[in-house]
């Protein structure tokens, strides 16, 4: 296999300051040499602007993209997370393996065009409406993995165990029926039978939340997910904490920790409403936290304790979750900006820490520890951000995460393959029309 060469005007290799004039050589999808401070050789593809490692979107529900810009009308009661959930369930009801494949292909292509080279798809839409199994009980997972291949993105399919509708263990009902398996053992047997096609895909596990899996079922999920990424929605809403305290006399973090669901390789999604012991438990557990700031503000969830979690050693990563926005520059900047609003202080996170959350930490949370860094031996993912657009012109390249947006991404390489060139997805130049058609097929009118 031949060595390919890219030469970056600026490349972020580590720390807070990008390196200048970096020659990036790769072969077979891996970096073989990284050399700063050299002129561009004649045989290299020149990347103008700032080149980053691949971004990882650690928390996605692809179908929520069909809700973007459709749930913001002023309702009679103003709306809450729980009224939004009704709208989300209405879309979930309309999905089948074909329509979900179409929608997810377009959504994942939008992600790659935003510089995302790996997505963690937290999937709970497993069965047909009403709960009937498809002939292939993993047909939805297959559709998502195939969509990722078509879009040119790596995927960790986090198969979500979802058994109950409330913390007290009430049965799933109505639109939730298609999310459920009979019990944790039934879920584990189904997930064991799923062998994704292609080197771009990994299988991981997920616990919907303390609402979705009763504590008595947690040990089975934890045992079945040994050695795999294990993700759980944690304390997104105060009502979840209140119900959990009423039923178990403990917080969601305490319930999950006792069952072994918080461990190295595990990720708590949101972790917005934590008390001091929760933060200490997370810090000691080795688990990561995935912040989804644009979703957390869109759904009126609250502001998570990002700095306090980082201070107790919790690795932070980022997710687009409800797809209100697919832009990890905006998510990363929002972590810092929300902290500023809450504390009245600036400079809580250095740009390098936010870029680590968007790259290496996200990939690690998804089970790809060899990605998210521009370094010899790592996967050859590159994301180039223009520094001459209306948003980025004149900015210090070291601070580009605070100014750039997904619209400034010009080139994306995934495992050594050019998927986006000159700001366009190579295989899907008609991406906006594709998205609109896929959304029209499943959205409410
Ligand atoms: Zn979520």
Boltz pocket constraint, residues with backbone or C-beta under 6 A from the ligand:
constraints:
  - pocket:
      binder: B
      contacts: [[A, 59], [A, 61], [A, 122], [A, 233], [A, 269], [A, 321], [A, 322]]
      max_distance: 6.0
